[in-house]
Amino acid sequence: MLAKLIGTWKVEAKDRTSPGNYENNVGVSVISTGLKGCSIKESYQGIFREKLYAVETSFYMKDSM
């Protein structure tokens, strides 16, 4: 179901920096499979408030699914 998300994506976001204030940012998200296809992992690198940052997230499916 999530296989169509796998790949490297250019991400454009409008991030809220404070109430009523926003900035437009760009970054790169790499989405891959893990644990023999039972999970997906996202590694994101971008900019927020003019500073570089990175985030890594994993999503796991239960065996019953």
PDB file of N, CA, C and O in Angstrom:
ATOM      1  N   MET A   1       0.819  -1.192   0.000  1.00  0.00           N
ATOM      2  CA  MET A   1       0.000   0.000   0.000  1.00  0.00           C
ATOM      3  C   MET A   1       0.867   1.260   0.000  1.00  0.00           C
ATOM      4  O   MET A   1       0.533   2.239  -0.668  1.00  0.00           O
ATOM      5  N   LEU A   2       1.968   1.243   0.738  1.00  0.00           N
ATOM      6  CA  LEU A   2       2.809   2.433   0.839  1.00  0.00           C
ATOM      7  C   LEU A   2       3.966   2.424  -0.156  1.00  0.00           C
ATOM      8  O   LEU A   2       4.770   3.356  -0.173  1.00  0.00           O
ATOM      9  N   ALA A   3       4.064   1.381  -0.988  1.00  0.00           N
ATOM     10  CA  ALA A   3       5.182   1.256  -1.925  1.00  0.00           C
ATOM     11  C   ALA A   3       5.282   2.441  -2.882  1.00  0.00           C
ATOM     12  O   ALA A   3       6.380   2.791  -3.315  1.00  0.00           O
ATOM     13  N   LYS A   4       4.154   3.062  -3.216  1.00  0.00           N
ATOM     14  CA  LYS A   4       4.196   4.195  -4.155  1.00  0.00           C
ATOM     15  C   LYS A   4       4.878   5.427  -3.556  1.00  0.00           C
ATOM     16  O   LYS A   4       5.175   6.376  -4.282  1.00  0.00           O
ATOM     17  N   LEU A   5       5.132   5.428  -2.241  1.00  0.00           N
ATOM     18  CA  LEU A   5       5.827   6.552  -1.598  1.00  0.00           C
ATOM     19  C   LEU A   5       7.345   6.413  -1.658  1.00  0.00           C
ATOM     20  O   LEU A   5       8.055   7.395  -1.442  1.00  0.00           O
ATOM     21  N   ILE A   6       7.856   5.223  -1.944  1.00  0.00           N
ATOM     22  CA  ILE A   6       9.296   4.970  -1.914  1.00  0.00           C
ATOM     23  C   ILE A   6       9.986   5.761  -3.016  1.00  0.00           C
ATOM     24  O   ILE A   6       9.568   5.746  -4.174  1.00  0.00           O
ATOM     25  N   GLY A   7      11.055   6.453  -2.625  1.00  0.00           N
ATOM     26  CA  GLY A   7      11.828   7.237  -3.587  1.00  0.00           C
ATOM     27  C   GLY A   7      12.420   8.460  -2.920  1.00  0.00           C
ATOM     28  O   GLY A   7      12.382   8.604  -1.699  1.00  0.00           O
ATOM     29  N   THR A   8      12.969   9.340  -3.748  1.00  0.00           N
ATOM     30  CA  THR A   8      13.545  10.595  -3.277  1.00  0.00           C
ATOM     31  C   THR A   8      12.640  11.719  -3.749  1.00  0.00           C
ATOM     32  O   THR A   8      12.318  11.812  -4.934  1.00  0.00           O
ATOM     33  N   TRP A   9      12.233  12.567  -2.824  1.00  0.00           N
ATOM     34  CA  TRP A   9      11.246  13.602  -3.094  1.00  0.00           C
ATOM     35  C   TRP A   9      11.776  14.984  -2.730  1.00  0.00           C
ATOM     36  O   TRP A   9      12.386  15.162  -1.675  1.00  0.00           O
ATOM     37  N   LYS A  10      11.543  15.959  -3.601  1.00  0.00           N
ATOM     38  CA  LYS A  10      11.794  17.350  -3.253  1.00  0.00           C
ATOM     39  C   LYS A  10      10.545  17.843  -2.525  1.00  0.00           C
ATOM     40  O   LYS A  10       9.431  17.705  -3.030  1.00  0.00           O
ATOM     41  N   VAL A  11      10.734  18.412  -1.348  1.00  0.00           N
ATOM     42  CA  VAL A  11       9.620  18.833  -0.510  1.00  0.00           C
ATOM     43  C   VAL A  11       9.618  20.356  -0.398  1.00  0.00           C
ATOM     44  O   VAL A  11      10.647  20.969  -0.115  1.00  0.00           O
ATOM     45  N   GLU A  12       8.468  20.948  -0.620  1.00  0.00           N
ATOM     46  CA  GLU A  12       8.282  22.379  -0.414  1.00  0.00           C
ATOM     47  C   GLU A  12       7.240  22.548   0.676  1.00  0.00           C
ATOM     48  O   GLU A  12       6.150  21.982   0.593  1.00  0.00           O
ATOM     49  N   ALA A  13       7.575  23.330   1.704  1.00  0.00           N
ATOM     50  CA  ALA A  13       6.682  23.469   2.849  1.00  0.00           C
ATOM     51  C   ALA A  13       6.535  24.933   3.240  1.00  0.00           C
ATOM     52  O   ALA A  13       7.437  25.747   3.045  1.00  0.00           O
ATOM     53  N   LYS A  14       5.386  25.236   3.790  1.00  0.00           N
ATOM     54  CA  LYS A  14       5.144  26.543   4.379  1.00  0.00           C
ATOM     55  C   LYS A  14       5.061  26.307   5.881  1.00  0.00           C
ATOM     56  O   LYS A  14       4.068  25.781   6.384  1.00  0.00           O
ATOM     57  N   ASP A  15       6.120  26.704   6.594  1.00  0.00           N
ATOM     58  CA  ASP A  15       6.223  26.437   8.027  1.00  0.00           C
ATOM     59  C   ASP A  15       5.866  27.661   8.847  1.00  0.00           C
ATOM     60  O   ASP A  15       6.268  28.780   8.529  1.00  0.00           O
ATOM     61  N   ARG A  16       5.108  27.434   9.903  1.00  0.00           N
ATOM     62  CA  ARG A  16       4.752  28.520  10.825  1.00  0.00           C
ATOM     63  C   ARG A  16       5.924  28.763  11.770  1.00  0.00           C
ATOM     64  O   ARG A  16       6.363  27.836  12.450  1.00  0.00           O
ATOM     65  N   THR A  17       6.429  29.966  11.825  1.00  0.00           N
ATOM     66  CA  THR A  17       7.549  30.313  12.707  1.00  0.00           C
ATOM     67  C   THR A  17       7.073  30.978  13.986  1.00  0.00           C
ATOM     68  O   THR A  17       7.752  30.911  15.010  1.00  0.00           O
ATOM     69  N   SER A  18       5.914  31.617  13.936  1.00  0.00           N
ATOM     70  CA  SER A  18       5.266  32.223  15.100  1.00  0.00           C
ATOM     71  C   SER A  18       3.839  32.543  14.683  1.00  0.00           C
ATOM     72  O   SER A  18       3.537  32.489  13.491  1.00  0.00           O
ATOM     73  N   PRO A  19       2.948  32.873  15.613  1.00  0.00           N
ATOM     74  CA  PRO A  19       1.564  33.157  15.242  1.00  0.00           C
ATOM     75  C   PRO A  19       1.476  34.229  14.135  1.00  0.00           C
ATOM     76  O   PRO A  19       1.928  35.362  14.299  1.00  0.00           O
ATOM     77  N   GLY A  20       0.880  33.823  13.017  1.00  0.00           N
ATOM     78  CA  GLY A  20       0.697  34.737  11.892  1.00  0.00           C
ATOM     79  C   GLY A  20       1.902  34.916  10.985  1.00  0.00           C
ATOM     80  O   GLY A  20       1.816  35.634   9.989  1.00  0.00           O
ATOM     81  N   ASN A  21       3.037  34.273  11.309  1.00  0.00           N
ATOM     82  CA  ASN A  21       4.251  34.391  10.494  1.00  0.00           C
ATOM     83  C   ASN A  21       4.648  33.026   9.935  1.00  0.00           C
ATOM     84  O   ASN A  21       4.697  32.028  10.655  1.00  0.00           O
ATOM     85  N   TYR A  22       4.928  33.011   8.637  1.00  0.00           N
ATOM     86  CA  TYR A  22       5.282  31.771   7.952  1.00  0.00           C
ATOM     87  C   TYR A  22       6.500  31.997   7.078  1.00  0.00           C
ATOM     88  O   TYR A  22       6.797  33.124   6.680  1.00  0.00           O
ATOM     89  N   GLU A  23       7.216  30.892   6.778  1.00  0.00           N
ATOM     90  CA  GLU A  23       8.306  30.948   5.819  1.00  0.00           C
ATOM     91  C   GLU A  23       8.197  29.751   4.888  1.00  0.00           C
ATOM     92  O   GLU A  23       7.763  28.674   5.297  1.00  0.00           O
ATOM     93  N   ASN A  24       8.589  29.942   3.648  1.00  0.00           N
ATOM     94  CA  ASN A  24       8.595  28.864   2.663  1.00  0.00           C
ATOM     95  C   ASN A  24       9.960  28.197   2.694  1.00  0.00           C
ATOM     96  O   ASN A  24      10.991  28.866   2.642  1.00  0.00           O
ATOM     97  N   ASN A  25       9.956  26.872   2.780  1.00  0.00           N
ATOM     98  CA  ASN A  25      11.196  26.107   2.871  1.00  0.00           C
ATOM     99  C   ASN A  25      11.208  24.981   1.856  1.00  0.00           C
ATOM    100  O   ASN A  25      10.156  24.543   1.388  1.00  0.00           O
ATOM    101  N   VAL A  26      12.401  24.515   1.517  1.00  0.00           N
ATOM    102  CA  VAL A  26      12.564  23.345   0.654  1.00  0.00           C
ATOM    103  C   VAL A  26      13.471  22.347   1.348  1.00  0.00           C
ATOM    104  O   VAL A  26      14.305  22.718   2.174  1.00  0.00           O
ATOM    105  N   GLY A  27      13.305  21.093   1.009  1.00  0.00           N
ATOM    106  CA  GLY A  27      14.129  20.034   1.572  1.00  0.00           C
ATOM    107  C   GLY A  27      14.054  18.807   0.689  1.00  0.00           C
ATOM    108  O   GLY A  27      13.412  18.820  -0.360  1.00  0.00           O
ATOM    109  N   VAL A  28      14.715  17.750   1.123  1.00  0.00           N
ATOM    110  CA  VAL A  28      14.723  16.490   0.383  1.00  0.00           C
ATOM    111  C   VAL A  28      14.335  15.376   1.351  1.00  0.00           C
ATOM    112  O   VAL A  28      14.886  15.271   2.447  1.00  0.00           O
ATOM    113  N   SER A  29      13.385  14.550   0.934  1.00  0.00           N
ATOM    114  CA  SER A  29      12.932  13.415   1.721  1.00  0.00           C
ATOM    115  C   SER A  29      13.255  12.137   0.955  1.00  0.00           C
ATOM    116  O   SER A  29      12.911  11.997  -0.219  1.00  0.00           O
ATOM    117  N   VAL A  30      13.920  11.208   1.635  1.00  0.00           N
ATOM    118  CA  VAL A  30      14.217   9.898   1.046  1.00  0.00           C
ATOM    119  C   VAL A  30      13.400   8.872   1.812  1.00  0.00           C
ATOM    120  O   VAL A  30      13.572   8.706   3.019  1.00  0.00           O
ATOM    121  N   ILE A  31      12.510   8.183   1.104  1.00  0.00           N
ATOM    122  CA  ILE A  31      11.641   7.187   1.725  1.00  0.00           C
ATOM    123  C   ILE A  31      12.051   5.816   1.198  1.00  0.00           C
ATOM    124  O   ILE A  31      12.133   5.600  -0.011  1.00  0.00           O
ATOM    125  N   SER A  32      12.310   4.880   2.138  1.00  0.00           N
ATOM    126  CA  SER A  32      12.761   3.548   1.767  1.00  0.00           C
ATOM    127  C   SER A  32      12.045   2.500   2.613  1.00  0.00           C
ATOM    128  O   SER A  32      11.382   2.833   3.595  1.00  0.00           O
ATOM    129  N   THR A  33      12.182   1.227   2.228  1.00  0.00           N
ATOM    130  CA  THR A  33      11.588   0.139   3.005  1.00  0.00           C
ATOM    131  C   THR A  33      12.594  -0.355   4.036  1.00  0.00           C
ATOM    132  O   THR A  33      13.798  -0.132   3.909  1.00  0.00           O
ATOM    133  N   GLY A  34      12.086  -1.016   5.038  1.00  0.00           N
ATOM    134  CA  GLY A  34      12.933  -1.617   6.063  1.00  0.00           C
ATOM    135  C   GLY A  34      12.283  -2.877   6.568  1.00  0.00           C
ATOM    136  O   GLY A  34      11.129  -3.149   6.238  1.00  0.00           O
ATOM    137  N   LEU A  35      12.986  -3.647   7.354  1.00  0.00           N
ATOM    138  CA  LEU A  35      12.456  -4.875   7.956  1.00  0.00           C
ATOM    139  C   LEU A  35      11.697  -5.748   6.965  1.00  0.00           C
ATOM    140  O   LEU A  35      10.543  -6.107   7.195  1.00  0.00           O
ATOM    141  N   LYS A  36      12.343  -6.078   5.884  1.00  0.00           N
ATOM    142  CA  LYS A  36      11.782  -6.965   4.852  1.00  0.00           C
ATOM    143  C   LYS A  36      10.435  -6.478   4.332  1.00  0.00           C
ATOM    144  O   LYS A  36       9.529  -7.280   4.108  1.00  0.00           O
ATOM    145  N   GLY A  37      10.301  -5.179   4.139  1.00  0.00           N
ATOM    146  CA  GLY A  37       9.083  -4.630   3.562  1.00  0.00           C
ATOM    147  C   GLY A  37       7.961  -4.374   4.545  1.00  0.00           C
ATOM    148  O   GLY A  37       6.879  -3.950   4.138  1.00  0.00           O
ATOM    149  N   CYS A  38       8.184  -4.619   5.836  1.00  0.00           N
ATOM    150  CA  CYS A  38       7.138  -4.426   6.845  1.00  0.00           C
ATOM    151  C   CYS A  38       7.178  -3.040   7.470  1.00  0.00           C
ATOM    152  O   CYS A  38       6.425  -2.765   8.405  1.00  0.00           O
ATOM    153  N   SER A  39       8.032  -2.172   6.977  1.00  0.00           N
ATOM    154  CA  SER A  39       8.105  -0.816   7.510  1.00  0.00           C
ATOM    155  C   SER A  39       8.612   0.123   6.423  1.00  0.00           C
ATOM    156  O   SER A  39       9.161  -0.314   5.412  1.00  0.00           O
ATOM    157  N   ILE A  40       8.423   1.398   6.645  1.00  0.00           N
ATOM    158  CA  ILE A  40       9.035   2.397   5.778  1.00  0.00           C
ATOM    159  C   ILE A  40       9.805   3.366   6.662  1.00  0.00           C
ATOM    160  O   ILE A  40       9.452   3.597   7.818  1.00  0.00           O
ATOM    161  N   LYS A  41      10.862   3.924   6.092  1.00  0.00           N
ATOM    162  CA  LYS A  41      11.706   4.868   6.810  1.00  0.00           C
ATOM    163  C   LYS A  41      11.821   6.134   5.980  1.00  0.00           C
ATOM    164  O   LYS A  41      12.036   6.078   4.769  1.00  0.00           O
ATOM    165  N   GLU A  42      11.676   7.280   6.642  1.00  0.00           N
ATOM    166  CA  GLU A  42      11.840   8.562   5.959  1.00  0.00           C
ATOM    167  C   GLU A  42      13.020   9.297   6.578  1.00  0.00           C
ATOM    168  O   GLU A  42      13.100   9.452   7.797  1.00  0.00           O
ATOM    169  N   SER A  43      13.932   9.746   5.729  1.00  0.00           N
ATOM    170  CA  SER A  43      15.044  10.598   6.143  1.00  0.00           C
ATOM    171  C   SER A  43      14.843  11.936   5.434  1.00  0.00           C
ATOM    172  O   SER A  43      14.832  11.999   4.205  1.00  0.00           O
ATOM    173  N   TYR A  44      14.685  12.993   6.208  1.00  0.00           N
ATOM    174  CA  TYR A  44      14.394  14.314   5.650  1.00  0.00           C
ATOM    175  C   TYR A  44      15.488  15.293   6.056  1.00  0.00           C
ATOM    176  O   TYR A  44      15.922  15.308   7.207  1.00  0.00           O
ATOM    177  N   GLN A  45      15.927  16.107   5.109  1.00  0.00           N
ATOM    178  CA  GLN A  45      16.853  17.201   5.378  1.00  0.00           C
ATOM    179  C   GLN A  45      16.264  18.466   4.797  1.00  0.00           C
ATOM    180  O   GLN A  45      15.869  18.490   3.631  1.00  0.00           O
ATOM    181  N   GLY A  46      16.200  19.521   5.594  1.00  0.00           N
ATOM    182  CA  GLY A  46      15.601  20.769   5.141  1.00  0.00           C
ATOM    183  C   GLY A  46      16.121  21.957   5.920  1.00  0.00           C
ATOM    184  O   GLY A  46      17.152  21.883   6.587  1.00  0.00           O
ATOM    185  N   ILE A  47      15.393  23.046   5.825  1.00  0.00           N
ATOM    186  CA  ILE A  47      15.755  24.302   6.478  1.00  0.00           C
ATOM    187  C   ILE A  47      14.546  24.809   7.250  1.00  0.00           C
ATOM    188  O   ILE A  47      13.419  24.751   6.757  1.00  0.00           O
ATOM    189  N   PHE A  48      14.780  25.305   8.465  1.00  0.00           N
ATOM    190  CA  PHE A  48      13.738  25.943   9.256  1.00  0.00           C
ATOM    191  C   PHE A  48      14.378  27.125   9.965  1.00  0.00           C
ATOM    192  O   PHE A  48      15.414  26.980  10.615  1.00  0.00           O
ATOM    193  N   ARG A  49      13.770  28.282   9.842  1.00  0.00           N
ATOM    194  CA  ARG A  49      14.329  29.512  10.415  1.00  0.00           C
ATOM    195  C   ARG A  49      15.778  29.716   9.996  1.00  0.00           C
ATOM    196  O   ARG A  49      16.635  30.094  10.794  1.00  0.00           O
ATOM    197  N   GLU A  50      16.020  29.450   8.707  1.00  0.00           N
ATOM    198  CA  GLU A  50      17.328  29.658   8.075  1.00  0.00           C
ATOM    199  C   GLU A  50      18.430  28.764   8.632  1.00  0.00           C
ATOM    200  O   GLU A  50      19.611  29.076   8.483  1.00  0.00           O
ATOM    201  N   LYS A  51      18.054  27.639   9.280  1.00  0.00           N
ATOM    202  CA  LYS A  51      19.041  26.701   9.797  1.00  0.00           C
ATOM    203  C   LYS A  51      18.757  25.311   9.245  1.00  0.00           C
ATOM    204  O   LYS A  51      17.600  24.906   9.126  1.00  0.00           O
ATOM    205  N   LEU A  52      19.826  24.576   8.906  1.00  0.00           N
ATOM    206  CA  LEU A  52      19.689  23.216   8.420  1.00  0.00           C
ATOM    207  C   LEU A  52      19.259  22.289   9.550  1.00  0.00           C
ATOM    208  O   LEU A  52      19.674  22.457  10.696  1.00  0.00           O
ATOM    209  N   TYR A  53      18.427  21.314   9.216  1.00  0.00           N
ATOM    210  CA  TYR A  53      18.063  20.280  10.185  1.00  0.00           C
ATOM    211  C   TYR A  53      17.746  18.982   9.463  1.00  0.00           C
ATOM    212  O   TYR A  53      17.526  18.975   8.251  1.00  0.00           O
ATOM    213  N   ALA A  54      17.725  17.890  10.204  1.00  0.00           N
ATOM    214  CA  ALA A  54      17.416  16.586   9.635  1.00  0.00           C
ATOM    215  C   ALA A  54      16.513  15.825  10.598  1.00  0.00           C
ATOM    216  O   ALA A  54      16.609  15.982  11.815  1.00  0.00           O
ATOM    217  N   VAL A  55      15.639  15.003  10.036  1.00  0.00           N
ATOM    218  CA  VAL A  55      14.711  14.186  10.819  1.00  0.00           C
ATOM    219  C   VAL A  55      14.672  12.799  10.192  1.00  0.00           C
ATOM    220  O   VAL A  55      14.696  12.664   8.968  1.00  0.00           O
ATOM    221  N   GLU A  56      14.612  11.773  11.030  1.00  0.00           N
ATOM    222  CA  GLU A  56      14.448  10.419  10.527  1.00  0.00           C
ATOM    223  C   GLU A  56      13.292   9.767  11.274  1.00  0.00           C
ATOM    224  O   GLU A  56      13.230   9.823  12.502  1.00  0.00           O
ATOM    225  N   THR A  57      12.376   9.150  10.531  1.00  0.00           N
ATOM    226  CA  THR A  57      11.175   8.555  11.103  1.00  0.00           C
ATOM    227  C   THR A  57      10.960   7.175  10.514  1.00  0.00           C
ATOM    228  O   THR A  57      11.216   6.961   9.329  1.00  0.00           O
ATOM    229  N   SER A  58      10.495   6.238  11.320  1.00  0.00           N
ATOM    230  CA  SER A  58      10.154   4.901  10.843  1.00  0.00           C
ATOM    231  C   SER A  58       8.713   4.581  11.216  1.00  0.00           C
ATOM    232  O   SER A  58       8.244   4.930  12.300  1.00  0.00           O
ATOM    233  N   PHE A  59       8.020   3.914  10.302  1.00  0.00           N
ATOM    234  CA  PHE A  59       6.646   3.456  10.530  1.00  0.00           C
ATOM    235  C   PHE A  59       6.644   1.945  10.392  1.00  0.00           C
ATOM    236  O   PHE A  59       7.169   1.412   9.415  1.00  0.00           O
ATOM    237  N   TYR A  60       6.056   1.243  11.362  1.00  0.00           N
ATOM    238  CA  TYR A  60       6.044  -0.209  11.375  1.00  0.00           C
ATOM    239  C   TYR A  60       4.609  -0.729  11.308  1.00  0.00           C
ATOM    240  O   TYR A  60       3.694  -0.154  11.897  1.00  0.00           O
ATOM    241  N   MET A  61       4.436  -1.834  10.574  1.00  0.00           N
ATOM    242  CA  MET A  61       3.156  -2.504  10.504  1.00  0.00           C
ATOM    243  C   MET A  61       3.160  -3.659  11.512  1.00  0.00           C
ATOM    244  O   MET A  61       4.205  -4.258  11.767  1.00  0.00           O
ATOM    245  N   LYS A  62       1.994  -3.968  12.081  1.00  0.00           N
ATOM    246  CA  LYS A  62       1.888  -5.112  12.981  1.00  0.00           C
ATOM    247  C   LYS A  62       1.751  -6.377  12.162  1.00  0.00           C
ATOM    248  O   LYS A  62       1.290  -6.333  11.021  1.00  0.00           O
ATOM    249  N   ASP A  63       2.148  -7.514  12.736  1.00  0.00           N
ATOM    250  CA  ASP A  63       2.061  -8.798  12.028  1.00  0.00           C
ATOM    251  C   ASP A  63       0.624  -9.111  11.609  1.00  0.00           C
ATOM    252  O   ASP A  63       0.415  -9.713  10.556  1.00  0.00           O
ATOM    253  N   SER A  64      -0.360  -8.721  12.401  1.00  0.00           N
ATOM    254  CA  SER A  64      -1.752  -9.053  12.096  1.00  0.00           C
ATOM    255  C   SER A  64      -2.285  -8.291  10.888  1.00  0.00           C
ATOM    256  O   SER A  64      -3.357  -8.613  10.374  1.00  0.00           O
ATOM    257  N   MET A  65      -1.540  -7.280  10.432  1.00  0.00           N
ATOM    258  CA  MET A  65      -1.999  -6.486   9.294  1.00  0.00           C
ATOM    259  C   MET A  65      -1.510  -7.117   8.020  1.00  0.00           C
ATOM    260  O   MET A  65      -1.785  -6.607   6.934  1.00  0.00           O
TER     261      MET A  65
END
